[in-house]
Amino acid sequence: MTDASQRLAELLTGSTTDQALELFDSLPAVGLDQLIGQWRGTGLRTGHVFDGQLEAAGWRGKNFHSTEDVDPLVFEQGGRPFRVNPSLLPLGAGVRYPQLLGRPAVMRTSGRLLPLLKTSKPQARLRMVEYRGVVTGSMVYDALPIIDHFRPVDAGKLLGAMDMRGLPEPFMFVLRRSAD
């Protein structure tokens, strides 16, 4: 296990945004070709308003088919994956009213509504973007003010930082390469 992998394992038990960004900043840039594939995702709990929200709704991960064809949000219900149009999610409401996030009734309702937000079209693109002083592989959402920036932890793991307009700190997450 590399030092970066060991540090990530420690952070997955609980961390702060500063600790997660310290690891992120220590990692090299990732090229776009290294991103192509299917990835399973999990949040990195840092105290962010979005911590646990994707997982509670059945988030599976992201699919990078090519630089022009990206599924930024893939969910799973009943063992079946489906792509969601992120522009239909009420992310702005979650930022404005964080006290609603995580409430059981809200989570049950949002989980049931997700299949209504399915899409068959790509919703993002991959580009090299400078973030925190390093030009690295990043995912640019088509219809939202969000860019996900990636750094490789090892050959099969990425550390991601979701940079969203209106949020003072990034939402941190981990992607693991998947064969399915």
C-alpha positions as CSV (number, residue, x, y, z in Angstrom):
1,M,0.0,0.0,0.0
2,T,1.4,3.4,-1.0
3,D,1.7,6.3,1.5
4,A,-1.1,8.0,-0.3
5,S,-3.4,4.9,-0.1
6,Q,-2.6,4.6,3.6
7,R,-3.4,8.2,4.2
8,L,-6.6,8.0,2.3
9,A,-7.6,4.9,4.3
10,E,-7.0,6.9,7.5
11,L,-9.1,9.9,6.1
12,L,-12.0,7.6,5.2
13,T,-12.5,7.0,9.0
14,G,-13.2,10.7,9.4
15,S,-11.4,13.9,8.4
16,T,-11.7,17.6,7.8
17,T,-11.7,19.4,4.5
18,D,-8.2,20.7,5.3
19,Q,-6.9,17.2,5.9
20,A,-8.5,15.9,2.7
21,L,-7.1,18.9,0.7
22,E,-3.6,18.3,2.1
23,L,-3.7,14.8,0.6
24,F,-5.2,16.1,-2.6
25,D,-2.5,18.7,-3.0
26,S,0.2,16.1,-2.4
27,L,-1.0,14.0,-5.3
28,P,0.1,14.4,-9.0
29,A,-2.1,15.5,-11.8
30,V,-4.1,12.9,-13.7
31,G,-4.4,12.8,-17.5
32,L,-7.7,12.5,-19.3
33,D,-6.8,9.1,-20.7
34,Q,-6.4,7.7,-17.2
35,L,-10.0,8.7,-16.3
36,I,-11.7,6.8,-19.1
37,G,-13.7,3.9,-17.6
38,Q,-16.3,3.1,-15.0
39,W,-15.8,4.2,-11.4
40,R,-17.5,3.4,-8.1
41,G,-17.9,6.3,-5.8
42,T,-18.0,7.1,-2.1
43,G,-18.0,10.3,-0.2
44,L,-15.1,11.3,2.0
45,R,-16.7,12.7,5.2
46,T,-15.3,16.1,6.1
47,G,-18.3,17.8,7.7
48,H,-19.5,19.0,4.3
49,V,-23.2,19.7,3.9
50,F,-23.3,17.0,1.2
51,D,-21.6,14.3,3.3
52,G,-23.6,11.0,3.0
53,Q,-26.3,12.4,0.7
54,L,-25.2,10.6,-2.5
55,E,-24.7,7.3,-0.8
56,A,-28.1,7.5,0.9
57,A,-29.7,8.0,-2.5
58,G,-27.9,4.9,-4.0
59,W,-25.0,6.6,-5.7
60,R,-23.0,4.1,-7.7
61,G,-20.3,6.4,-9.2
62,K,-19.4,8.0,-12.6
63,N,-18.8,6.7,-16.1
64,F,-16.2,8.3,-18.3
65,H,-16.9,6.8,-21.8
66,S,-14.8,9.5,-23.6
67,T,-13.8,13.1,-23.1
68,E,-17.1,14.2,-24.6
69,D,-19.4,11.5,-23.2
70,V,-19.6,11.4,-19.4
71,D,-22.2,10.2,-17.0
72,P,-21.5,12.3,-13.9
73,L,-24.1,10.6,-11.6
74,V,-24.9,6.9,-11.9
75,F,-27.2,5.6,-9.2
76,E,-28.4,2.0,-8.5
77,Q,-31.7,0.8,-7.2
78,G,-32.6,-2.9,-7.0
79,G,-29.2,-3.8,-8.5
80,R,-29.9,-1.9,-11.6
81,P,-27.7,1.1,-12.5
82,F,-29.2,4.2,-14.2
83,R,-27.8,7.6,-15.2
84,V,-29.3,10.8,-13.7
85,N,-29.5,14.3,-15.2
86,P,-27.8,16.3,-12.5
87,S,-29.4,19.6,-13.6
88,L,-32.7,18.2,-12.4
89,L,-31.4,17.6,-8.8
90,P,-32.2,20.4,-6.2
91,L,-28.6,21.0,-5.3
92,G,-29.2,24.7,-4.8
93,A,-31.9,24.0,-2.3
94,G,-29.5,21.7,-0.4
95,V,-27.0,24.6,-0.2
96,R,-29.6,27.1,0.8
97,Y,-31.4,24.8,3.3
98,P,-28.8,22.3,4.6
99,Q,-31.0,21.5,7.6
100,L,-33.3,19.6,5.3
101,L,-30.5,17.3,4.1
102,G,-30.2,14.0,5.8
103,R,-33.8,14.0,7.2
104,P,-35.3,10.5,6.8
105,A,-38.4,11.7,5.1
106,V,-36.4,13.8,2.6
107,M,-34.0,10.9,1.9
108,R,-36.9,8.4,1.3
109,T,-38.7,10.8,-1.1
110,S,-35.6,11.8,-3.0
111,G,-34.6,8.1,-3.4
112,R,-38.0,7.3,-4.9
113,L,-37.9,10.3,-7.2
114,L,-34.4,9.6,-8.7
115,P,-35.6,7.2,-11.4
116,L,-37.8,10.0,-12.8
117,L,-34.6,12.0,-13.5
118,K,-33.0,9.3,-15.7
119,T,-31.2,10.3,-18.9
120,S,-29.6,8.5,-21.8
121,K,-27.5,11.6,-22.8
122,P,-24.1,12.6,-21.6
123,Q,-24.2,15.3,-19.0
124,A,-20.6,16.4,-18.6
125,R,-17.2,16.5,-20.4
126,L,-13.6,15.9,-19.4
127,R,-11.1,18.7,-19.6
128,M,-7.7,19.6,-18.2
129,V,-8.4,22.4,-15.7
130,E,-6.2,24.2,-13.2
131,Y,-7.3,23.7,-9.6
132,R,-5.3,24.5,-6.5
133,G,-2.3,25.4,-8.7
134,V,-2.2,22.1,-10.7
135,V,-3.6,21.4,-14.2
136,T,-5.4,18.0,-13.8
137,G,-8.1,15.9,-15.3
138,S,-11.5,17.4,-14.4
139,M,-15.1,16.8,-15.2
140,V,-17.1,19.9,-16.3
141,Y,-20.9,19.6,-15.9
142,D,-22.8,20.7,-18.9
143,A,-25.7,22.6,-17.1
144,L,-24.4,23.3,-13.6
145,P,-21.7,25.5,-12.1
146,I,-19.7,22.5,-10.9
147,I,-16.3,21.1,-11.8
148,D,-15.0,17.9,-10.3
149,H,-11.2,17.8,-10.1
150,F,-9.3,14.5,-9.8
151,R,-5.9,13.3,-8.6
152,P,-4.7,9.7,-8.6
153,V,-4.2,8.0,-5.3
154,D,-3.0,4.9,-7.0
155,A,-3.7,3.0,-10.3
156,G,-7.2,2.2,-9.3
157,K,-8.3,5.1,-7.1
158,L,-8.9,8.8,-7.5
159,L,-9.5,11.5,-5.0
160,G,-12.0,14.0,-6.2
161,A,-12.9,17.5,-5.2
162,M,-16.3,18.9,-6.3
163,D,-16.0,22.6,-6.7
164,M,-19.5,24.2,-6.8
165,R,-20.3,27.9,-7.1
166,G,-21.8,29.0,-3.9
167,L,-20.1,26.5,-1.6
168,P,-17.1,27.8,0.4
169,E,-15.4,24.4,0.5
170,P,-15.3,21.5,-2.0
171,F,-17.2,18.2,-1.5
172,M,-14.5,15.5,-1.3
173,F,-15.1,12.0,-2.7
174,V,-13.2,8.8,-3.8
175,L,-13.6,6.9,-7.0
176,R,-12.5,3.3,-7.4
177,R,-12.1,1.8,-10.9
178,S,-14.8,-0.8,-11.6
179,A,-15.0,-3.6,-14.1
180,D,-18.9,-3.4,-14.3
